[in-house]
Structures are given as C-alpha cells and as structure tokens.
C-alpha cells in the first residue's frame, strides 16, 4: 500500500532522529585530481560529482530526479536540514551568510566582523561532524555592489577557522558571475578557500572560456545557474524584461548542462541549479523550477534526464508561444484602456494528458530588488476576462493605464505545468476615441480563475 504524504514525512522525521546515532562519524570530503587529471570531490574515498539543487524545498524530488546534493544560503535551521538530507541520502553545501556591504554592513568595523566570525565558529563546532555535510559555502555574492574589498580578508578568517576546526570538509566562496578582479582578490586575500563558486545564468559559457585566463586553475562549482537572468534579456519599449517561456527555458537548461557544466570535466566538479522551489523575483516564474503550489516545470524533466540518465515517465506540457491578436510579431503588446482583445496560446502535451489552462492578468511588479532579496508579488487584476479557454482568451483591458503581464499556465494531470507571460502596456484612452464600455463579465471573474 503506497505511503500517504503525511506518513512519508513522518517516516522522514523518524529516520532523521535516528540517523546521527547510526552514523557516528562525519563524512570525510576531500578535493583531488583523478587519473585523468580532473578535479573531483571524494566522499569517504568515493568520487562525488555534484548533481545539486539550490533551495530548501522539494528535496524528495531531488532524489527522485537522480540528484545527490542540496545547497543552503545560511545556517538557519542547519541541523534540521542536515538531518532531513541524511534521511534522504543527500549531501549539503552549508551556506554561511556573510553580511553584505549593500545591506549596510561595514567591514571596517572590527568588532562587528569579529562577532560575525565568532557566530560562525559556534555553528561549525555544532554541526561539523554531521554525516550529511559536504562542504561549507563561505559567503554568497558579497561582491555584489560593494566597494570595500576587506570582505575577502573576512572570508579568509572564516575559511581558516573552518580548516582549524574541521579537517573533513572543504571551503567554497561564491561570487556574482565571474570577474578577473574577484579572482585576483580571492587568490591573494582568501587562500584558505578550496573551491571557487560561481553564480551565473546567461553567461555560463563565459566561465569555461575565461576562468583559467583570469588566473583560477583550481576546482570550481557552478553554485547557481538557470535561465537567462532578468538583467540579461531584451526589454520592451517601456523597459521591462522579456521572460523566456518554460519551453525556451527547457532548451536553455538542457544545452547549458550538457555543453558548459559537463563540458568542463577538468575543473568543474558539478553544480547547483537555481531555484529548486518558487519565488517572486521580477516575476513569479522567472527562476523557480516549481510553481507556487509545487507543480514541476519542464526544467525538472531536463534535470531528471541529465542526473539519472533516464527520461521521466511523464513529461510536462510544452508551451510554445503567447501572443495577442494582430500583435503576433512581437513578444509584447500595447493596448488602450478598455480595449477588447484576444490572446492566443500555442501548446501541446506529450502524452495528451487532460490539461487545465489558467489565465491571469497581473500588474508589472513594482518591488524589484537586487541579488535575490525578497520581493512582494503583485495581485492579479479581477474582472478583465470575458472568456478563457484552452487556446485563447478574450478580455477587456483594465481601465487603469500602466504596465501589466498576461500570465498563462498549463497544468497536466501529473503535477506538471508549463507557463509563459506576455508584457502588455495599457495606455491612456485618448479623449477623442470612442469610450470603452464594460462587458457583462461577472461570471468570468478572476475570483474563480481556475477555469476550464
């Protein structure tokens, strides 16, 4: 009889409470070259190529897809996450969140820097012998919008302290992209860092191309990667970024994993895809490989095939394009307030599953941050839809001018989804234009947006 979700999580809890008694010794992790001269991590003498996911949710799905590691960004709830990872057979890159200059931290303040170091010392002593620990991530993107390079000396102090207390696990620091100046500073000021970690998206190919020429000849991990970043894509005439569809992202994940991550066997020791979960960052779908309610996107199918060597038994729908009538030649649209319009969707399901199509009209986010800082998601506009069907929807544009996006999701019956969004600029209606009239659309209100 299959386990229910509640019983499964109860089993995970029981196993996690027992695992530290069963495994009395920490895993010994070292970095060395194999017979081919390629850098690799070894866990208790066995080679360990990182097939990793960044995030603290859906770890059962990491295992199901053939992954072997997860990444956190801080030591909050560290033991809880390590216990869960151990019960699932995963290893953890444990993040140590070093404070950022852009958030107001002053690396000239010796007392605060020392206090940060001592807080990390206590954590290391507490969890260094946990068998699920793989390596330490000392800081994440501390170079983003910074000026004070003393941060690298603080990184060195933390990494050196780790090596003094923990002989079993290597250290890594993570930069925002790849820059020759950062490579130089880390080599000079943080020699106790064993592994270079790089967060990179559309410029992933630049790592393999440039890393050695920038001076880093040692091992590295791609610690975040995924679709094109919102700063790397074309924009509309009103300056909002154009997001790839889930199908375009699927192709990006596949080519980047094959060509760039696996394409550098000499120095690259694996990767952590971002984000193994969901978050609002520019849009609600840009980086997460899951929906807000836990549905798997096509990116998960790609990772399953790459990590496990086998295709999933059921694939996510394929969403090819979303366009407005008479504006199909551009990846965005412009309408006047109150205009009638029709949106057309091109999609299919590989197994012809029974699918549901979800349409939403959402204001453009006004809470755009940097570096992954938390953003508030805008609420969908109600009362705009006249009809919503599987391949088209008719609407009356909002009466309030501004920037919006039409979001569409296609759900299959196997907990998958595909998605796209179309930026739409709603312009003020000219005074000499015929007034817009509202249609009787109450029965199609977004209050019941799970249509069809």
HELIX and SHEET records of a PDB file:
HELIX    1   1 UNK A    5  UNK A   22  1                                  18    
HELIX    2   2 UNK A   59  UNK A   64  1                                   6    
HELIX    3   3 UNK A   78  UNK A   88  1                                  11    
HELIX    4   4 UNK A  101  UNK A  103  5                                   3    
HELIX    5   5 UNK A  110  UNK A  127  1                                  18    
HELIX    6   6 UNK A  151  UNK A  165  1                                  15    
HELIX    7   7 UNK A  180  UNK A  189  1                                  10    
HELIX    8   8 UNK A  205  UNK A  214  1                                  10    
HELIX    9   9 UNK A  246  UNK A  256  1                                  11    
HELIX   10  10 UNK A  257  UNK A  261  3                                   5    
HELIX   11  11 UNK A  298  UNK A  308  1                                  11    
HELIX   12  12 UNK A  442  UNK A  444  5                                   3    
HELIX   13  13 UNK A  446  UNK A  448  5                                   3    
SHEET    1   A 3 UNK A  29  UNK A  33  0                                        
SHEET    2   A 3 UNK A  39  UNK A  43 -1                                        
SHEET    3   A 3 UNK A  46  UNK A  48 -1                                        
SHEET    1   B 9 UNK A  50  UNK A  54  0                                        
SHEET    2   B 9 UNK A  69  UNK A  71  1                                        
SHEET    3   B 9 UNK A  91  UNK A  96  1                                        
SHEET    4   B 9 UNK A 133  UNK A 140  1                                        
SHEET    5   B 9 UNK A 170  UNK A 176  1                                        
SHEET    6   B 9 UNK A 195  UNK A 199  1                                        
SHEET    7   B 9 UNK A 220  UNK A 224  1                                        
SHEET    8   B 9 UNK A 268  UNK A 273  1                                        
SHEET    9   B 9 UNK A  50  UNK A  54  1                                        
SHEET    1   C 4 UNK A 318  UNK A 324  0                                        
SHEET    2   C 4 UNK A 340  UNK A 348 -1                                        
SHEET    3   C 4 UNK A 392  UNK A 396 -1                                        
SHEET    4   C 4 UNK A 385  UNK A 388 -1                                        
SHEET    1   D 4 UNK A 332  UNK A 336  0                                        
SHEET    2   D 4 UNK A 417  UNK A 427  1                                        
SHEET    3   D 4 UNK A 402  UNK A 411 -1                                        
SHEET    4   D 4 UNK A 356  UNK A 363 -1                                        
END                                                                             
